[in-house]
Amino acid sequence: MRVPLVDLGAQHATIRDEVMRAASEVIERQAFVLGEPVARFERTLARAVGALHAVGVASGTDALVLSLRALGVGEGDAVLAPSLTFVASVEAIVTAGARPLFVDVDAGLTMDPVAVGARIASAALDGYRVRAILPVHLFGRCAAMETLVDIAKAHGLAIVEDAAQAIGARCSLGAVGALGDAGAFSFFPSKNLGGWGDGGAVTTNDPRVADRVRSLRQHGRVASDADDVFEEPGANSRLDALQAAVLDVKARHLEAWTRARVEAATRYRALLAGVDGVALPAEPTEGATHVYNVFALRVRQRAALAAHLASNGIASRAYYARPAHRQPAYARFHDDRAPLPNTEAASRELLAIPMFAEITSAQQEYVADVIRAFVARAP
């Protein structure tokens, strides 16, 4: 049996007619940039998240950059972020002109509020002007937003949520993307809500943030001005109408796909319970949900297990073997006085196994059997 990490074809087969019809309508109109398909999807996304505004942009990375800029983060500022994340989270801070200050993660692999408080205190002593916190809802698990929101309020900081992997996840405060000052989503094809290419969106309850993102995504153009006035340098970061049409169709199925992912995660937990040397993902906290964009195990012999899985036709992926503070582009921002022990440990152990809404119980049983056989033979 061959089991891919993600099976986009299996998903497409279930919605082929519906999504091809929506794409054909865009093609027939020959209007490919912004327009009604984008506006319609923005309304769909805002409703799904529980935010007042959603603004489609070209990628999840741009969603982060433009969110930070819309909140006034720039040169001379600092932003707290985890290092255990895809580099785009940190890249966005640097692109906005600010400095990332790395913060360790907790047992659930999201930003540790205790470490956040300590880093804010040390940053003040070092003369950094902290302006924002950028929590990442890693793998689809909601970060500890209740505490992070309180910390941000106490220190007058903005919150930009990196919700790229977590559309549909919730905590006791509500859905991710509507918990801070802005939320950033990615619609990269492998995401729970994925397009036919790159795409992203910013969600917010602040009309000023929404308006500024709308301006920035069109080179800084004043949208209401017929004379093409550009108030500031912006970006060419518009969500394509074709992507928006595809996403609007897929959004109708998101709740069902999320339930299927949660059910698949529950099956994995039962199949892999008690396997020596294999730690399962942390359960969501009370009142919170996990949408399982990634199902990542923690294993002591990661490379050997990955090779064993591959030899049996099963795809896997190490996350994040080189976290952001160890990447050549961002290592200069790491402060050895602010160690990241949980991040370092997780980066050595995390291995994602196949997870997608259409995965079958037979596929999961095969994956579990292969993992159990590896553990049984391991020295």
PyMOL commands that set and color helices and strands:
alter all, ss='L'
color gray80, all
select helices_A, chain A and resi 8-29+36-49+60-70+88-95+113-125+138-140+145-155+207-216+241-251+254-272+302-311+324-326+331-333+341-349+361-377
alter helices_A, ss='H'
color red, helices_A
select strands_A, chain A and resi 53-57+77-82+99-103+129-133+158-162+170-171+174-175+182-186+200-204+278-279+295-299+317-318+350-353
alter strands_A, ss='S'
color yellow, strands_A
deselect
rebuild
show_as cartoon
